[in-house]
Amino acid sequence: MLTQRQKIAKLLDSPFEGERAAAQAALERTEAAPPPPGSPEWCAAMIEHKDMVTECAVRIDTPGLTADEVATIRRWARFVGKPWEDGAEELRRIHRQLMTEEQEQCLLPSMTKA
């Protein structure tokens, strides 16, 4: 039985560029160990993650979100989890999308006034 790291490492030999790049990124994520619990880095990461979950939950009714994205936000809002757990990357992507859309909406009124 292969471990998750061994399965990912096998994809590095893939003939497809996208699979190789995704496997390399996944290996880097598995090698990055979370900071020790209670350390200042751990506390800062947890606070930032909880704030991100809260910001996503507040904006859950944004019209551009798909059903899967809404489900992801709801799951994380119910169980905040930790920033290095599986699925956190997807939540970060959704958060970036929401923040980008919000910044664009803030810029639109100022451009029409000019």
N, C-alpha and C positions, 0 to 999 in steps of 0.2 A: 504494500500500500504506500503510495507516494504522499509526501507532505505537501502542503500548499506551496511552500517555497520551491520544492522540486518540480511541481507542475508548472509553476510560473517560469522557472529556469528552462524547461523544455521548450517553451514558446520563444525563447531567444534565438532558437535555430530555425524559426519559421521562415518560409520563403516570402512572406508578406511583410512589407515595411511597417504597416500600421500595427500588426500584431507584435512585431519586435519592439517597437517604441512603447506600446502599452505594457508589455512584459517588463521592460526595463524600468518604467515608472512604478509598476507594482512592486518590483523587487526593492526599489529605493524606499518605498513606503513601508515595507515589512522590515527593512533594516533600521529604520529610524525608530528607536525605542522611545516610548513616552517618558517624560521626566518623572523622577521619583515623586510619589504622592506626598503632598504637604510642602514641597519645595516652592520657592517663589515662582519659578517657571511654570510649574504645574498649576498653581493658583491663578496666575495670569491667563494661562490657556483656558482654564475652566470658566473664568469670568467672561473672557472674550467669546467663548462658545455659547454660554448661556445668553449673553446679550444678542448674539446672532440668531439663536433659536427664537427669542422673544421678538426681534424685529421681523422675522419671517412670519411668525404667528399673527402679528398685528396686521400684516399685509396679505393674509391668506385669501381675501376676497378680490385680489387684483385680477382684472379681466384676462390677462394674457397667460395665466397659469394653466397647465394641463391638469387632468385628473390625477395623474401619477405624481406630479409635483405637489399638489394639495395633500395627497395621501402621505407623502414623505414629510411634509411640514407637520401634519397632524401627529404622525408617529414620533417625531423628535420633540414636539411640544408636550406630548404625554409623558415621554421618558427622555429627559434631556440628554442623558448619556455623556460620553466623553468625546473630545474632538479627534481622537485617534482611532475611534471605533469604525467598523464597516458602515458605509453609508454617509459618513460625515462629509466626504468629498462631494457627494451629490447635493447635500444641504448647502455647502459652501458655494457650489455653482448656482443654485437657486437664489441664494442670498445676493450674490454678485449681480445676477440678472435683475432682481427686484431693485437693488440700489441703483443700477444703471438706468432703469426705466424711470425711477423717481427723479434722478438728476436731470434726465432729459425733459421730464414734465415741468420741472422747476425752471428750466432754461427757456421753454417755449413762451411763457407770458412775457418775459423780459425782452425777447427778440421781437415780439409784435409791438411792444411799446416804442421801440427805437425808430 
